[in-house]
Amino acid sequence: MEIYQLRSFQAVAQQGHLTQAAEMLHLSQPAVTSHIKALEEALGVSLFVRVSSGVQLTDAGRRLLADAERVLCDMRAMYDHARSMQAMLQGNIRIGTLAVPARLRLGQWLQDVNRRHPLLGIQTRLGLSRELLAEIRRENLDCGFFLGRDEFKGMSTVALAEIGFCVAIPCHLADALGNADWAQMNSTSWLGISPRSTIASMTEELWRQHNIRPKIVGEFDDEASLVELVKSGLGLALLAERTAKRFAADGAFVLWRGGEVVSKSPLQFVYPAIREADPLLRALRDSLRTIWDLP
């Protein structure tokens, strides 16, 4: 059973005449007759009987016509769906993400991207800002997020937000350092940050501003580890304001001067400048601006 046979079946049923159905379908009358005969053989029933005015549906034909029309309707819907997808973006996009997805509004963003472009395949790779930037430059990633400052040579950026940072202090040092001056902060161990993280350069800059060079304990590369190690009393650390205040509210540690913001860093979306007109990246940017309420 073929679609063209069902079309001929429907046309003959509508016209009640083989020749008129053939004209409507732009086919020869023998071709339409052949379609009907082949369909009857496939179904094992007679669909029409001859009458003086042409042909007339049999009882089986009347019952099967509804099925045929349903199949043809579904087929038209499938073609319409396929045509609509021709205008949809297709392809795969590789996105570098940072360790705190809520800070990136990642869930909201990717849900919106999927709603707008359901044929777009999305892959994410977790990393530190400078690692991700290097991978974008090597074309191992298409785009990504970057927390911090950089010259961004050859890159285009979309500024998303300014992230404030606070100094987190172990609870056992709350009385001694809760409102200390920077000279006192110099006498206490700080948690070391991996140089691959932009928080490392932010911490270094903060120390330079206040002319201190404290003892460093270890080298750590993610915020979750820093939180746990401050909680354990290993040392002080610079933490993003929202994270710091959330854990401080739970009593995990205390914040210097009640959570005073000591540094700020831009959160940005970055991608190769030569791909400014790339429709996939344009689609991501448009969605990102909607989620972040950007102009």
N, C-alpha and C positions, 0 to 999 in steps of 0.2 A: 504494500500500500504506500503510495507516494502522495506528497502534498499537492502536486498538480492534478492528481486524480480527484482529490477532495474538492479542489477548486472547480473542476468540471462538474462534479456531482452537485455542488451548491448552485452553480450557474444554471444547469439544466433544471433543477428543482424550482429555481426562481422564475425561469422563462417558460417552463413547460413545453419546450421545443428545442430539439438538438441544433437546428440551424441558427436560431436566434442566440442560443447560448454560445455557439462557436463564434458568431460575430462579436458578442460582448467580450469574449476572451481573446479575440484576434487569432483564432485558430481555424483550421479547416473542420468541416463537419465530420469527416471520417476520423480525424484525430480525437475529437471529443467522444465520438462513439467508441473508439478504441479504449479511451480512458475509463469510460463507464463499464465496459465489458471486463476490463482488467480488474477494476475495483470489485465488481460483483463476484468474479472468480476468487479474489483474495478473501472476501468476506463470506462467501458461500451462500449468498442470498441474492434475489432479484431486487433491484432498487426501483425500476420503472416498468410500467406496462404501456403499450401503445394504445392511444385513443385517436378519435377522428381529428382532434385539434393538435395532436403532437404526442407527448408522453405525459404520464401521470405517476406520481409516487405510489409504490406499493405500501402496504402497512409496515413492512420492515424498513422500507426507504424512509417513511415519515419518522420512524423512531431513530434511525441512524443519522438522519439529517442533523438533529440537535447535537449529536456527538461530533459530527464532522465540523459543524460551525464552531463548536467549542474548541476543537483542535486548531482550526484556522485562526480563531481569535487569540489563542495562546501563542500561536506562531507570530502573529502580527505584534503582540506585546513583546515577544522576545526580540524581534527585529528593532522595535522602537527602543527597547532597553539598550541593545547593542549600539544603535546610532547615538543614543545619548552618551554612551561611554566613550565614543570617539572624541568627544570634546573634553573628557576628563583627563586630568594629569595621570600619567602612569610612569612607573620607575621606582627606584630605590634611593633612599636618602640616608646618609650615615651622620649621626649627630653626636658630638662629644658633650657629655653631661658631667656635672659636678656632684659631690657626695651628698648634698642635701636637696633632693628633688623638689620638695615643697618650696624652697627658696626660689627655684626656677619657675615655679608654677607649671611644672612639667606635665602633670596629669591633665590639667585644664587645657593646656596648649595642645598636647598630642590628641586629646579627645576632639578638639575643635578641628585640627588638621584632618583627622580621620573622617569627621562628619562632612567636611567640605570636599575632601579628595579621597574617597574610599579605595581607589585603586593604587594609592601611593604606599609603597612599602617603606616602613620606618625601622631603622636599627639604631640603637644607642650604645655608646661606649663610655664607661665611667673612667674618669682620670682627674689629674690635677691640671690647673689652668695652663701652665706652660707646656706640659706634655700634650694637651689637646691642641694647643696652637701649633706646636711642631708637627703633629699628625695632619692637621689641616693643610699646612704648607707642603707636606709630603704627598698630599692628595689621598691619604689613607682615611680621611674624614672629609665630609663636604662642608661642615659648619660645626659650631659648638659654642659653649658658654665660656666666658673668661671673667674671673674676679680679680681685679687689680688694674694696674696701669702698664702700658707698653706702647712702643712706637707703632706697632701694628703695620709694619712695612708690607705693602702688597695686600693688605686686608681692608675690608669694609666692616664697619661696626654699627650696631644698633644699641644705644644706651638704654638700659632698662631701669636701673635704680642705683641709689647710693646706699651701700651697706655700712652701718655703723659697727664699731668694735669696742668691746669693753675688756678690762683686765679681770680675769677670774682668779680668786684666791682660795686656797684650801681652808676649810672651816677652822682648823686649829690655829691659823694665822690671822683670824678675823680681827681680834683685838689689837694685834701688833701692826697690821698693815691695812686695815679697812679704810683708814683715812690718812695713810702715811704719805710723806713726800717722796719724790722720785729718788732721792739719795738713799732713803730707807729701802725702797724697792730694789736697789742695786745690791743689797746685802743678802737677797733671797734668790734661791734657784728658780730659773724659768725653764719651761719645757722647750727643747729645741725643735725647730720646724724644718722639714725637708726643704732644701733650696728649690725643689721643683714646684713648691707651693708659693703662690704670691703672698701668702700670710707671712712667710719668712722675710721677704723684703719689707713688708709693712712693719713687722716687729723690729727689724734692724733700723728702719727709719725712725721709729718711735724712740728707740734707745739713743740714737744720734741726737735727736731733738732735745732730749733731757740729759745728755752727756753721761750716760750710764753704760756699763758693760758687765751685766750680771753673769753668774755662773750658769752654764747650760747643762741640762740633764737630758741625755738621749737625743734622738732625732725622729720626729713623728710626722706622718703625712696626711692625716685626716682628722676632721673635727671631732668625730665620735671618740677617737682615741684620746684626744686632748681633754675632752670632757671627763672621761673615766679616770685619767691620770691626775687631773686637778682634784677630782673627788677623792682619790686615794691619798692625796697629800704630797705627791711627788714634786710639784712645783707650780708656778704661776703660768698663765697662758693668755694670749689674746684670742678672744672668741667673738663670733658674730653676735651683735646685740640681742637679737631675738632668741637665739639659742641660749646665750648666757643668762638672760633674764628668766627664761622658762625653767632652767635647771636650778637657778638660784632661788626661785620661788618655791621649789620642792625641797630646799635645804641641802642640795648636793654640794654647794660651795657658796661663798659670798663674793660680791662684786666690789671692786675698788670704788670708794666714794659713792656707794649706792647704785652703781651702774653708769657712771659718767662715760660718755662716748669719747674715747681717746684718739680714735682714728676712723677715717671713712675710706671706703674703696668702691669704685664703680663696678657694677655687674653689667656685662655687655654680651651681646650675641655677635659672633664674628664669622666671617666667611671670605673667600678669596675675592678681591676686587674685580678680577677679570670675569667673575661669574655674576656680576651685578644684574644682568638681564636674563639669567637662567630662570625659566618659569618655575622650576621646582623650588629654588631658593626664594623667588618672589612670593610663591604661595606660603612658604613658611614664615616669611617676614610679615606678610599681611595678617596671618593668623596671630602671630606674636604681638603685633601692634594692637590687635583687638583685645587679647587677653590682658595685656599690660596697660590698656587704655592710652596708647601713644598716638600722636598725630600722624 
